[in-house]
Amino acid sequence: MNNHMKVEMAAKSENESFARVVVASFISQLDPTMDELTEVKTVVSEAVTNAIIHGYEEVDQGVVELECHIDDEEVSLKIIDYGKGIPDIDEAVEPMYTSKPELERSGMGFTIMENFMDEFEVVSAEGQGTTVILRKKFNHNERHAVR
């Protein structure tokens, strides 16, 4: 099975739940388990929230793009913002690091993404934005073979 979709939304916090629902609906064609679905929804929520809070600093401007591709049993996600970018990606992906301690952020967003997905990549340039690339393989053959 091969399929894809792309959504562009305003960088507003109220669109984070919309992004989760869109991806959950799209990947439902793969018949994911509840755990798989929850993990994908969680990483989408984390990535979109990061784009809004860190990329655009919660200013009502800019867009967040969400791309989702299904190739056989693998889901690929891209969450893209054109905000301020990340000056030091290595530092940003460290567990517990947050650039917004005054907002009581946990600094676990990238760690959650990395742990819930099979592949995780962050591409960013200061003043140009950030792209988070996530991949997850759905092992349907193994799940359906066990009865």
LUMDREN-104702 format. One record per residue: residue number from 0; residue in three letters; x, y, z of N, C-alpha, C in turn. Coordinates in steps of 0.1 Angstrom, whole numbers, plus 5000, padded with zeros to 4 digits. Layout:
# residues N
<NUM,"ALA",<X,Y,Z>,<X,Y,Z>,<X,Y,Z>>
...
//
This chain:
# residues 147
<0,"MET",<5008,4988,5000>,<5000,5000,5000>,<5009,5012,5000>>
<1,"ASN",<5006,5022,4991>,<5013,5035,4991>,<5002,5046,4991>>
<2,"ASN",<5004,5056,4999>,<4995,5067,5000>,<5003,5079,5006>>
<3,"HIS",<4998,5091,5004>,<5004,5102,5011>,<4993,5113,5012>>
<4,"MET",<4996,5122,5022>,<4988,5134,5024>,<4997,5146,5029>>
<5,"LYS",<4992,5158,5027>,<4999,5170,5032>,<4989,5180,5037>>
<6,"VAL",<4991,5185,5048>,<4982,5195,5054>,<4991,5207,5059>>
<7,"GLU",<4985,5219,5056>,<4992,5231,5061>,<4982,5238,5071>>
<8,"MET",<4987,5242,5082>,<4978,5248,5092>,<4985,5260,5099>>
<9,"ALA",<4977,5269,5104>,<4982,5281,5111>,<4989,5276,5123>>
<10,"ALA",<5000,5282,5127>,<5008,5278,5138>,<5001,5283,5151>>
<11,"LYS",<4990,5277,5154>,<4982,5281,5166>,<4981,5268,5175>>
<12,"SER",<4982,5270,5188>,<4981,5258,5196>,<4968,5250,5195>>
<13,"GLU",<4957,5256,5191>,<4945,5249,5190>,<4945,5239,5178>>
<14,"ASN",<4955,5241,5169>,<4956,5232,5157>,<4964,5219,5160>>
<15,"GLU",<4970,5218,5172>,<4978,5206,5176>,<4969,5194,5176>>
<16,"SER",<4957,5195,5182>,<4948,5183,5183>,<4943,5180,5169>>
<17,"PHE",<4941,5190,5161>,<4937,5187,5147>,<4947,5179,5140>>
<18,"ALA",<4960,5182,5141>,<4971,5175,5135>,<4971,5160,5139>>
<19,"ARG",<4969,5158,5152>,<4969,5144,5157>,<4957,5136,5151>>
<20,"VAL",<4945,5142,5150>,<4934,5135,5145>,<4936,5132,5130>>
<21,"VAL",<4941,5142,5123>,<4943,5140,5108>,<4953,5128,5106>>
<22,"VAL",<4964,5128,5113>,<4973,5117,5111>,<4967,5103,5116>>
<23,"ALA",<4960,5103,5127>,<4954,5091,5132>,<4944,5086,5122>>
<24,"SER",<4936,5095,5116>,<4926,5090,5106>,<4933,5085,5093>>
<25,"PHE",<4944,5092,5089>,<4951,5087,5077>,<4958,5074,5079>>
<26,"ILE",<4964,5071,5090>,<4971,5059,5092>,<4962,5047,5096>>
<27,"SER",<4949,5050,5099>,<4940,5040,5102>,<4939,5029,5091>>
<28,"GLN",<4942,5033,5079>,<4941,5023,5068>,<4952,5012,5070>>
<29,"LEU",<4961,5014,5079>,<4971,5003,5082>,<4966,4994,5093>>
<30,"ASP",<4955,4997,5099>,<4949,4989,5110>,<4959,4988,5122>>
<31,"PRO",<4964,5000,5127>,<4974,5000,5138>,<4967,4995,5151>>
<32,"THR",<4976,4990,5160>,<4971,4987,5173>,<4968,5000,5180>>
<33,"MET",<4962,4999,5192>,<4959,5011,5200>,<4972,5017,5204>>
<34,"ASP",<4982,5009,5208>,<4995,5014,5212>,<5002,5021,5201>>
<35,"GLU",<5002,5016,5189>,<5008,5022,5177>,<5002,5035,5174>>
<36,"LEU",<4989,5035,5175>,<4981,5048,5172>,<4984,5058,5182>>
<37,"THR",<4985,5055,5195>,<4987,5064,5206>,<5002,5070,5204>>
<38,"GLU",<5011,5061,5201>,<5025,5066,5199>,<5026,5076,5188>>
<39,"VAL",<5020,5073,5176>,<5021,5082,5165>,<5014,5095,5168>>
<40,"LYS",<5002,5095,5175>,<4995,5107,5178>,<5003,5115,5188>>
<41,"THR",<5010,5109,5197>,<5018,5116,5207>,<5030,5123,5201>>
<42,"VAL",<5037,5116,5191>,<5048,5123,5185>,<5044,5134,5176>>
<43,"VAL",<5033,5133,5169>,<5027,5144,5161>,<5024,5156,5171>>
<44,"SER",<5018,5153,5182>,<5015,5164,5192>,<5028,5171,5196>>
<45,"GLU",<5038,5163,5200>,<5050,5169,5204>,<5057,5177,5193>>
<46,"ALA",<5058,5172,5181>,<5064,5180,5170>,<5057,5192,5167>>
<47,"VAL",<5044,5192,5166>,<5036,5204,5162>,<5037,5214,5174>>
<48,"THR",<5036,5209,5186>,<5037,5219,5197>,<5051,5225,5197>>
<49,"ASN",<5061,5218,5195>,<5075,5224,5194>,<5075,5234,5183>>
<50,"ALA",<5070,5232,5172>,<5070,5241,5161>,<5063,5254,5165>>
<51,"ILE",<5052,5253,5172>,<5044,5265,5176>,<5051,5273,5187>>
<52,"ILE",<5056,5265,5197>,<5062,5272,5209>,<5076,5277,5207>>
<53,"HIS",<5084,5268,5200>,<5098,5272,5198>,<5101,5278,5185>>
<54,"GLY",<5095,5273,5174>,<5097,5278,5161>,<5092,5292,5159>>
<55,"TYR",<5079,5294,5164>,<5073,5307,5162>,<5071,5314,5175>>
<56,"GLU",<5075,5308,5186>,<5074,5315,5199>,<5060,5319,5202>>
<57,"GLU",<5050,5311,5198>,<5036,5313,5201>,<5031,5326,5196>>
<58,"VAL",<5037,5332,5186>,<5032,5344,5179>,<5022,5339,5168>>
<59,"ASP",<5011,5344,5168>,<5001,5340,5158>,<5005,5344,5144>>
<60,"GLN",<5015,5337,5139>,<5020,5339,5125>,<5026,5326,5121>>
<61,"GLY",<5028,5325,5108>,<5034,5313,5103>,<5025,5301,5101>>
<62,"VAL",<5031,5291,5095>,<5024,5278,5093>,<5032,5266,5097>>
<63,"VAL",<5025,5256,5100>,<5031,5243,5102>,<5026,5234,5091>>
<64,"GLU",<5035,5227,5085>,<5032,5217,5074>,<5033,5203,5080>>
<65,"LEU",<5024,5195,5076>,<5024,5181,5081>,<5023,5172,5069>>
<66,"GLU",<5033,5164,5067>,<5033,5154,5056>,<5033,5140,5061>>
<67,"CYS",<5025,5131,5055>,<5025,5117,5060>,<5025,5109,5047>>
<68,"HIS",<5034,5099,5047>,<5035,5089,5036>,<5034,5075,5042>>
<69,"ILE",<5026,5067,5035>,<5026,5053,5038>,<5032,5046,5026>>
<70,"ASP",<5043,5038,5029>,<5049,5030,5019>,<5050,5016,5025>>
<71,"ASP",<5041,5007,5019>,<5039,4993,5024>,<5035,4994,5039>>
<72,"GLU",<5043,4990,5048>,<5039,4990,5062>,<5046,5001,5070>>
<73,"GLU",<5052,5010,5063>,<5060,5021,5070>,<5053,5034,5069>>
<74,"VAL",<5052,5042,5080>,<5047,5055,5080>,<5058,5065,5082>>
<75,"SER",<5059,5075,5073>,<5069,5085,5074>,<5061,5098,5076>>
<76,"LEU",<5066,5106,5086>,<5060,5119,5089>,<5071,5130,5088>>
<77,"LYS",<5066,5141,5083>,<5075,5153,5083>,<5066,5164,5089>>
<78,"ILE",<5071,5171,5100>,<5065,5183,5106>,<5075,5194,5103>>
<79,"ILE",<5070,5204,5096>,<5079,5215,5091>,<5074,5228,5096>>
<80,"ASP",<5083,5236,5101>,<5080,5250,5104>,<5090,5259,5097>>
<81,"TYR",<5087,5272,5095>,<5096,5281,5089>,<5099,5292,5099>>
<82,"GLY",<5100,5288,5111>,<5103,5298,5122>,<5118,5300,5124>>
<83,"LYS",<5122,5302,5137>,<5135,5307,5139>,<5146,5297,5138>>
<84,"GLY",<5143,5284,5138>,<5153,5274,5137>,<5159,5270,5150>>
<85,"ILE",<5167,5260,5151>,<5174,5255,5163>,<5189,5258,5161>>
<86,"PRO",<5195,5266,5170>,<5209,5269,5169>,<5218,5257,5172>>
<87,"ASP",<5214,5248,5181>,<5223,5237,5184>,<5214,5224,5185>>
<88,"ILE",<5213,5217,5175>,<5204,5205,5175>,<5208,5195,5185>>
<89,"ASP",<5221,5192,5186>,<5226,5182,5196>,<5222,5186,5210>>
<90,"GLU",<5223,5198,5213>,<5218,5203,5227>,<5203,5201,5228>>
<91,"ALA",<5196,5205,5217>,<5181,5205,5218>,<5175,5191,5220>>
<92,"VAL",<5182,5181,5214>,<5177,5167,5215>,<5181,5160,5228>>
<93,"GLU",<5189,5166,5236>,<5193,5160,5249>,<5181,5160,5258>>
<94,"PRO",<5179,5148,5265>,<5167,5147,5275>,<5168,5158,5285>>
<95,"MET",<5157,5164,5288>,<5155,5174,5299>,<5159,5188,5294>>
<96,"TYR",<5165,5190,5282>,<5169,5203,5278>,<5156,5210,5273>>
<97,"THR",<5155,5223,5277>,<5144,5231,5272>,<5150,5245,5270>>
<98,"SER",<5146,5252,5259>,<5149,5265,5257>,<5139,5275,5263>>
<99,"LYS",<5129,5269,5269>,<5118,5277,5275>,<5115,5273,5290>>
<100,"PRO",<5125,5273,5299>,<5122,5269,5313>,<5112,5277,5320>>
<101,"GLU",<5110,5290,5315>,<5100,5298,5321>,<5086,5293,5318>>
<102,"LEU",<5084,5285,5308>,<5071,5279,5305>,<5069,5266,5311>>
<103,"GLU",<5078,5262,5320>,<5078,5249,5327>,<5077,5237,5317>>
<104,"ARG",<5084,5238,5306>,<5085,5228,5296>,<5094,5216,5302>>
<105,"SER",<5090,5204,5299>,<5098,5193,5305>,<5111,5190,5297>>
<106,"GLY",<5112,5194,5285>,<5124,5191,5277>,<5125,5177,5272>>
<107,"MET",<5113,5170,5272>,<5113,5156,5268>,<5107,5153,5254>>
<108,"GLY",<5103,5164,5247>,<5096,5162,5234>,<5104,5154,5224>>
<109,"PHE",<5116,5158,5222>,<5124,5150,5212>,<5127,5136,5217>>
<110,"THR",<5129,5134,5230>,<5132,5121,5236>,<5120,5112,5234>>
<111,"ILE",<5108,5117,5236>,<5096,5109,5233>,<5095,5105,5219>>
<112,"MET",<5098,5115,5210>,<5097,5112,5195>,<5107,5101,5192>>
<113,"GLU",<5119,5102,5197>,<5130,5092,5194>,<5126,5078,5199>>
<114,"ASN",<5120,5078,5211>,<5116,5065,5217>,<5104,5058,5211>>
<115,"PHE",<5095,5066,5206>,<5082,5060,5201>,<5083,5056,5186>>
<116,"MET",<5093,5062,5179>,<5094,5059,5165>,<5107,5051,5162>>
<117,"ASP",<5107,5045,5150>,<5119,5037,5146>,<5130,5046,5141>>
<118,"GLU",<5127,5057,5135>,<5137,5066,5130>,<5133,5080,5134>>
<119,"PHE",<5143,5088,5137>,<5140,5102,5142>,<5152,5111,5137>>
<120,"GLU",<5148,5122,5130>,<5158,5131,5125>,<5153,5146,5126>>
<121,"VAL",<5162,5155,5130>,<5159,5169,5131>,<5168,5176,5121>>
<122,"VAL",<5162,5184,5112>,<5170,5193,5103>,<5166,5207,5106>>
<123,"SER",<5175,5216,5108>,<5172,5229,5111>,<5183,5239,5107>>
<124,"ALA",<5178,5251,5104>,<5188,5262,5101>,<5182,5275,5108>>
<125,"GLU",<5191,5282,5115>,<5187,5294,5122>,<5181,5304,5111>>
<126,"GLY",<5169,5309,5115>,<5162,5318,5107>,<5154,5312,5095>>
<127,"GLN",<5155,5299,5093>,<5148,5293,5082>,<5138,5282,5086>>
<128,"GLY",<5139,5277,5099>,<5129,5268,5103>,<5135,5254,5106>>
<129,"THR",<5126,5245,5109>,<5129,5231,5114>,<5120,5221,5107>>
<130,"THR",<5126,5210,5104>,<5119,5198,5099>,<5122,5187,5108>>
<131,"VAL",<5111,5180,5113>,<5113,5168,5121>,<5108,5157,5112>>
<132,"ILE",<5116,5147,5110>,<5113,5135,5102>,<5112,5123,5111>>
<133,"LEU",<5101,5116,5110>,<5098,5104,5118>,<5094,5093,5110>>
<134,"ARG",<5098,5081,5113>,<5094,5069,5106>,<5090,5058,5116>>
<135,"LYS",<5080,5050,5113>,<5076,5039,5121>,<5071,5027,5112>>
<136,"LYS",<5076,5016,5115>,<5072,5004,5107>,<5061,4997,5115>>
<137,"PHE",<5051,4993,5108>,<5040,4986,5114>,<5041,4971,5110>>
<138,"ASN",<5044,4962,5119>,<5047,4948,5116>,<5034,4940,5117>>
<139,"HIS",<5026,4942,5107>,<5013,4935,5106>,<5014,4920,5105>>
<140,"ASN",<5024,4915,5097>,<5025,4901,5095>,<5028,4894,5108>>
<141,"GLU",<5037,4899,5116>,<5039,4893,5129>,<5027,4893,5138>>
<142,"ARG",<5020,4904,5138>,<5009,4905,5147>,<4997,4896,5143>>
<143,"HIS",<4995,4895,5130>,<4983,4887,5125>,<4987,4872,5125>>
<144,"ALA",<5000,4869,5125>,<5003,4855,5125>,<5001,4848,5138>>
<145,"VAL",<5001,4856,5149>,<5000,4850,5163>,<4985,4850,5166>>
<146,"ARG",<4980,4838,5169>,<4966,4837,5172>,<4965,4828,5185>>
//
